[in-house]
Every structure is written in C-alpha cells, then in structure tokens.
Amino acid sequence: MSASALFQAIGPKVPARELSWHRRLAALRSNALAAWPEEAYEADVLHQRFLGRGLLLLNASEAIRHVLVENADSYRRSPATIRILRPLVGQGLFLSEGEAWRFQRQTIAPALAPRVVPLLLRHVASATEEALVRLGAAPAPVDLLAAMQILALEIAGRSMFSLEMQQHGPAMRGLIRRFGDRLGRPHLLDILLPAAIPNLRDLARRRFRTEWLRLMDAIIAGRRDAPDPDAPRDLFDLLRAARHPETGQGFSAGELRDQVATMIVAGHETTALALFWSLYLLASAPDVQDRLAEEVRGLALTPEAGPAALPKLIYARAVVSEALRLYPPAFVMVRQCVVADRWQDIEIPKHSLVMIAPWVLHRHRKFWRDPESFDPSRFLGEGPPVPKLAYLPFGAGPRVCVGAHFAMAEATLVLAMIVQRFHIARADSEPVIPMAVVTTQPDRSATFRLSPRR
C-alpha cells in the first residue's frame, strides 16, 4: 500500500522553534506533546534550557543506550516526576531507586515471567467476553475510551485479585480521573522545588493518597478474606508468595500494597489507551481492519483457548505495536543526572535533566519512513527493520517495564476478540488529537459505531 493511501495520524501543532519558558510550562500543563519544536524530530541531540536548567533531548541510539542501559545508575527519576506520582505508586517499583529498586525488581520479575502469562490471559479473555456482551447491547454510538477504561480496570482487578471490579471500579476510576485532571498536572513549584520540600499542591496530593490507600486496603482485605488456593490464581498470589532469589525475603504489607497500586495504575491505564488508539486507527483504516478480521476469523479466543491462540495473532500484535508507536502511552522519560557525566563530546552536568521521548523518537524523520502513517507492516518484516532504541513503548535497559510481555499479550488478545466480534467505524469524521499530561490520551471522547460480524 502506498504511503499516500495510508491513514495519517494527526498530532498537535508542532512549534517552529523552541518555546519560551512560560509557553513551555503552559504546554506541560495542557498538552506536553506541543512542547517539542520541529528540530526535535530531526536532531540526534537537542540542547535546551528551561527555568535556568540545562535540558537534553536524546534521539541518537548510542546516547539513549548510554543513559538507559550502560550508565543507568548515574540517572534517576526527576524530582517533579517523583512528587507528582508518589501519591499513586508510593515506594513501589516505578519510583524506587538503588538497592530498594534492585530488591523489588528481582523479587517481582518471576511473578511476571512469560510462563505465568497463560494464567493471567484466562482472566483477560473472561473479562473481555463479558465486555463484548455489554458492547453489543449498548446504544449507538459507543464511547470506546470509556469502554476500554472499564474493561482494562476489570482485567486488572481479575488478573491481580481474581475479583470482579463492580464494587471498587467506580471509586478507583473516579480517584484516578481526579488525580489526572488536577494533581497530575505539573505546577511551576513542582519543577522548581526539590522533592523533599512540599508545596500547597503536595498537601492536596497527601490527602489524595490517604483516600487512595484506604481503597487499596479495602480491595486487598477482600482478597485476603478468600480461601487460600492450592495453586496461584492471580498476580496477588504470585506477589504474596514472591521471594528474593538470594535472600529469600518477601514483601512487607506496605511494600505489597505499593506494588499492587503500581501495577493497577500503570497496567490498566496504559492498556486502555493502547486499545483505544488501536481501535481508532482500525476504524480510520478499513483495509487494515479487514486484514485483521481475516486473521481472527474462526479462531477460538475463549478463556480456555485464547492463550494458546496468541502465537497465531501475528497481525493483531503488529497493529498494537504500530498503535504504540504512533501513540505511546508513556510519551516521555525524564532523568536527572546525579553525577557529572559525559557522552562523546557532550558534557552532562550534575542535576541537569535528560529526556528520552518515545513520542518524538517514534515520529523521528531519520528513523522512520512516513512516520505519521499508520502502517502495521513495519512490524512484520515487510519494510526496513525497526531501528534499535528508536522504538521504546516500554522503555529500555534495567528499568524496562517488568510487565511488558504480559501487556503486549493482553492488548493483542483483547483487540483480536473485539475485531472478531464487531466491525468498528467512526461515528463522526472529526480528527482525534492526542494530548499528554501524565499519559497520551485523546482530546475528546470520540464515538464509534459497532456492528456485529457474521
């Protein structure tokens, strides 16, 4: 298919030159994707300054490897990232550093190993089957973003706790939405002040965390009241039984709660967005949707058979991969240099900020042919190979997402089940513009029409 015939994924307007500090701050609070100028999509390294601090945007694969892989201990999460996300994930894997991070990573990794994925995918398929019934009975048009958020939360609840989320789901979605709308947006003081010095917004975040922990404790208490199983049923069983391979130490109650919160927040929000953008792209590219429908025609995708069918979902996985390229939920990784560093002839002073932005990398004009085009064939070996470290939907290096394998399997299976049941079409022709504050979301609740397939 020629590039001119491919659907073009429209992004926010790209500024011609670097923004002033106050316009950049406004963009960070409303849509961070509009903060990078044209040069960012062509340069190997972009030097900027923001509020008197040095800022590097790295696109060159060797530079990214230096920061994320080879010299990762010299970089940590930025103070703004820590203070904004701490109320949600506490001291869990996402924000921990040093020995605490190594202990958590080595303890959690076996619980999310590929051999565990079939167990979790049965929960995925079961929740999706029920969601398809609801979608089939829903009046047209359908708000697919809301539907995918509800489904992803249900999957998270069942995969983590073997619990349906009717009781706790609305409260959890409400808290997460409130956090994203208000407390997740960076304020000037979030950027200027060290993480140890609170501001007024931090006080509101502390009140939020009290509510959030109360909800997490209620969910965990309900799960603990269930009879102990003979074999692991879900992630909670796996995490509760997890032990460090060298010390044999497990998680304390507080540590277990923070790991649960991290996985629920990171897992369900990013999965919901990956599914929404995949469906939006399929509705906008009927030829691609028809090819995927042909792949899944006749496949048994039930809770019992779905996990075994996953290797056959080659094109479905390519569609998800391309959706993650065009709309990466984690649109930027920000690191603060903790000791003076150097890459080639570039000095990286202590305390300076380094950014690796999947949003920019995935649309970089040096690395991708027709970067705005929706073309799943990129991930089928039908074109130039995917550039190393130019595709980072789950990060890279020691801190690569520990649940990446399960996340891809989950999104692939759910997408295949939806397309097997329904033909998806747009209910209007208005473009959907991505906007990012915490994650890459649509700028509005676009609606769709679902018609059953024969």
PyMOL commands that set and color helices and strands:
alter all, ss='L'
color gray80, all
select helices_A, chain A and resi 3-5+21-30+32-35+38-41+61-70+72-74+79-89+98-112+114-137+144-161+169-183+188-192+200-224+235-241+253-284+286-296+306-312+314-326+358-361+376-379+397-399+404-421
alter helices_A, ss='H'
color red, helices_A
select strands_A, chain A and resi 45-50+53-58+75-77+142-143+333-337+341-343+346-348+353-356+422-426+434-436+440-442+447-452
alter strands_A, ss='S'
color yellow, strands_A
deselect
rebuild
show_as cartoon
